[in-house]
Amino acid sequence: MPKPSLAHIEEIEERPATCALRLQNGMLDDANAGVAVATRKRRRRVPVAVGSAEDYEETCLLGEGGFGTVVKARHRATGLTVAIKRLTPPDADSQTAAASISRLAGAGSCGLEEELLREAWFHEACGGSGHPFIVGFRGLVRDPAAAAADLGLVMECVDGPSLHDYLRQRRRRRHGGARIPEATARAAMWQLLTAAKTMHESGVVHRDIKPGNILVGDGRRVLKICDFGLAMATSEAPSHGPAGTLWYKAPEVLLDMRDYDARVDAWSLGCVMAEIIYGRALFAGSYEREQLVAIFDVLGVPDGGAWPEFASTAFAAEAVTELDVRRGSRLRELFPAAMLSREGFQVLHGLLTCNPHKRLTADAALKLPWFAKVEALQLPSEDDVASAFANKELHIVPSASEKRKLRDLRVF
């Protein structure tokens, strides 16, 4: 697939309270001519609004952490309810803001602001506010009174729990051992794989798909992938920094292979599918080596024929012979026919394939027989599951760009 570079951002007009930026996807070179329809449509200049914080009335705090906050707000002119992701708490002084940036990005760098600009581009590349299964992106907002770290993302506000909270509440209430029906799991995975297909065709790898980054909206009928804070463009070399959450990391990432691609998202979606059906995380290690052991205990240790690149890793050479892990897969034992049909298991097994070159892509998974007929999604009711952001600590994690200048991404 052709790999689009990061879009350039150019200021085209400025007013006292608001200005407009345009993503110049038309500046992509001719080598990208074959990229998917969603990206081709954005070859024309697409406006990205940058408004003043004064345009919004904050109504409540949705989440906070050491380096940022998410607030619920109402757009004064239209009444639209949004969620705004900021770099630092609104009452933090400039020294605190500067210290936060310095710790994460190095003195003299505006790394966190660059992170938000990257996140804005990734959302815009995937359709902005137009994709039904990706949380909507409304634009950027800047506080004219702030001295530093004043840029924020204006997002769709989804009044529902995360999939993580939804599944956790089901476990707590137990429901007499009842599992989510296979037809419901199929509808959920169709939505998530459709979102991933769009991301990957648009040149974006999410790198942190997990139940906590999937929001449940529209009366439990829609799932939306959110938080592109760790995303990367397919044109970028994978960073050596943090990428993903341990339980949902693909084996090639855990093994520190540096040439991974969008199929790391396919693995994560396989983990999500297993968790929806099984009721809990399938692989739950405490650190990288333990996570690999958990994976190989279920799927078996790959031999040279199944995954040649694995045989040359330090883990294979030094650890596998000493670990009590299985050689054969027992995935079907955990997901018997009474729980998951043959067609459904074909999808799960294809996504949870250790060798990334043999793993299903999102597009290939959607073409399998399991998705020939998909019913409308309706997750079972959980009356007391809180909103996605309630009592949730927000973590804004910098990617590799904190240590380099994004020469092709700039704001005025």
C-alpha positions, 0 to 999 in steps of 0.5 A: 500500500502506498504510504502517505507522509504527514500532512502539512498544515498551513494557515490561510486566514486569521480572525480575532478569536479563530483561524483556520488551518488546512491539511495539505494532503494535495502536497503528497507526492505522486507515489501516493496516487493509489492510496485508498478512496478515503485518503484520495478524497482528502487530497483537496484541502480540508479545513480544520477549525482552530477556535478560541477557548472562549467559544466554549463553556466548560460544564464538567471535568471528564478525566485528568492525569499528570499531563492533561485533562479532558473536559466536557464543554458546550459550544456557545454558538451552536450548543454542540456538546464536545469533549476537549483534551488539553495538555495540562489542567486548566488551573496549572500555572505556566511553570507547571505546564513548562515543567510537564513539557520539559520532562516529556519532550526535553528543554526547548521543545514543544513536544506535547503540542506536536503530539496533539497536532499529530493526533489531529492529523491522524483523526483528519486522515481517518475521516475527521467527524465523518466515520461512524466507528471512529470518535469524531474530531471537531477541530483544535482550540487554543486558549489565548490567555495561556502562556504555554501548552494551550492547544487542545483537541475538540472531540465528539463527546460519547456519553457511554462507557468504554468497552473495558468498563462495560466488560468489567461490569459484566464480570462483576455482576456475573450474569449467571455465567451468561456470555455475550452472544456470538451474533453480538460479538460478530456485529461488534467486530464488524464495526471495529474491523471496519474502523481499522480498515479505514485507518490502515487505508488512510495510512494510519496505524493506531498502535493502542487498540484495546477495550479502554480505547473503544467507546460504547455509544448510541444506546450500546449500538455503536462502538467507536475507536478513540485516542490516537495519541500513540498512532503513527503514519505508515510512512514512519519507522516504528518508534522505540518508545512506548507503543501500546498496552501490554495485554494487547501488544503483538508478539513482534512488538514485544520482541522489539522487532522494528519493522512492524506495520498495521497488522499490530492493530489486527492482533490487538483486535484479535485480543479484543474479540477474544475478550468480548467472547471469553469475558476476560483478557486472554493474555494477561502478563505483568511484563514483556517476557511474561506476556510472551509466555502467556501468548505462547502458552495458548498459541504454542511456540512458533517453529522455524516454519511457522515464523522464521524471524522468531527463531533469530530473536534473543527470546527464542534463543535464550528463554523458550527452552527454559519455559514451560510453554506448549508447542501446540495451540490450545486456542480451540480448547478455550473457544469450543464450537459451543462458544464460537462457530467454525467461521468465527474461530477462523477470524479469531485464529487469523487475527491471533497469528503470531507471524505478522506476515500470515496474520489477517489484515482488517480488510481480509478479515472482513471478507471471511464468511463469518461477516457474510451476514451481520446483525445490528449491534445491541450490547446487553444492558448494563444499567449502572456502567458509568460514562467512559471518562467518569473516574478515569485518569487521563494519560497523555503519552508522548511518541517518538516525535518528542525527540525530533522535530516534525518538519512537515507538520507546523502550526502558525 
